[in-house]
Amino acid sequence: MAHFAKIDSTTNLVLEVNVVNNEDVKDLTFPESEAVGIAFLTPWNTDGTYWKQTSYNNNFRKNYAGIGFTYDSVRDAFIPEQPFNSWLLNEDTCQWEAPIPYPNDGNFYDWDETTLSWKEVVL
């Protein structure tokens, strides 16, 4: 199965992700499958949208696209929403990272944006 993200042309936000049967992309693999899949999906286009193939296994475009992700054409990557203002984008993974690493002591923590620190969660 091939997966394709429908993207808003103005904001580059992912609006939906669709699955296309391998037969409909002629059993091709990425990148050859992308043009065939886009041609298959074009009848479902709405004004101001375009399609990009996404990888369920993160084999290309860094992350599997999800609704609300942004497609960055310069990085050729799908980037999730920034969870907190203080978090920084890792350019290699296109994932957001806290300014302080998650503690590695076996406990559970939530990020506290007010104090810019990890706060232990008591279960």
Disulfide bonds with the S-S distance in Angstrom:
none
